[in-house]
């Protein structure tokens, strides 16, 4: 689908990380006195750079609705029609090569696929990451079910959100175009339930709170993101956080997302003054709290070795099943590296009488 048609910013970063949500939508209301012309022609006249072929493909796939319903390209628009164009953030033009990869499949039926992604795995091919991605593995998995499946097709409509390369946890994919649109609407309407567990530097002052600060590309360093509290740049972003356990120089928290922006939790926690532990992009890979003693330095370096990536895990995922309407809910336990580093900090804090 055409980038201008989708009206979406390209937030893909070179390390394979990307936006949490992969769909946005553009709303168009037909004005009074609108002449009855074909839907595809109407959209072409409203969206710069849109071609008839791409518009028709979008309509056929269900990415365009009129008054909340799927419609055909030859539908004649009329005054007050509400047209929604769902934008699919194309993972790229790279060919998807099926690869036999080990996938931790939590749930699967004919509509959706829920996977527990390990840290270190990129979600989809991109600059510097053309093989070994989650999408490569999913393409192979689905071809075993249906050898006639065009592997270029499913990953394009099946990926409705993504998580960072070094974030572990749950991700859902659609197996049909209809399921893709249904899930996309849920992400856009912020009804998908997502909770992350993170270990952050410092003693978070409040037991709970909400961060409402825009997130967008850094104005100087384009490969990272930044927080814009005045809203002059970026997109609106909201993160709710709650302290789970205070461990002296670090704090274990849970984060619930309303929006899904690139590196949202990582950027928001840095903005709050509490970067994620061992986050080498946002300054968490240095000793930010604690003593100056060499033994403490050795302890922290040992913690970095145990959890060699930013300490963030997508623990829960809840959504409405696109076909049955059933409330689906999944939970993933903390991976071993995070469990171990949390336990190390817990024992350190108790031994040093930092916490009771």
Number of C-alpha atoms within 10 A of each C-alpha: 18 17 15 13 23 22 18 17 13 12 19 18 18 13 15 21 21 25 21 21 20 22 24 19 19 14 13 15 14 16 12 10 9 13 13 12 13 15 23 25 18 17 20 16 12 11 14 12 12 20 17 14 11 15 24 21 15 23 20 15 16 21 27 29 19 19 12 11 11 16 17 16 19 12 13 15 20 18 13 14 17 17 21 19 22 24 24 28 26 19 19 13 10 12 11 25 17 20 17 13 16 10 14 12 14 15 12 14 9 10 18 20 17 18 21 21 25 18 21 13 18 27 25 26 22 20 13 9 15 16 17 18 23 22 27 24 22 26 23 20 18 17 15 12 9 10 11 9 14 13 20 15 12 21 22 21 24 26 26 26 20 21 26 23 21 22 23 25 25 27 25 22 24 27 20 17 19 19 22 27 24 19 27 28 18 17 23 18 12 14 14 21 18 22 20 21 24 28 27 26 27 21 18 22 10 9 12 14 13 14 16 18 22 22 26 25 19 15 11 8 9 11 14 18 24 25 25 21 15 8 15 9 16 19 18 17 23 20 19 16 23 17 20 15 17 20 24 22 20 25 24 22 20 21 24 19 21 19 20 26 24 27 22 24 26 24 25 25 22 20 17 12 15 23 28 30 31 26 21 14 16 21 15 21 20 16 17 16 13 14 11 9 8 9 10 14 15 11 14 20 17 14 20 20 13 16 20 20 23 26 28 29 27 25 23 19 20 17 19 17 16 19 12 8 9 10 10 12 14 18 16 17 13 16 17 11 18 22 14 15 21 21 13 17 20 18 13 18 18 13 11 10 10 13 14 9
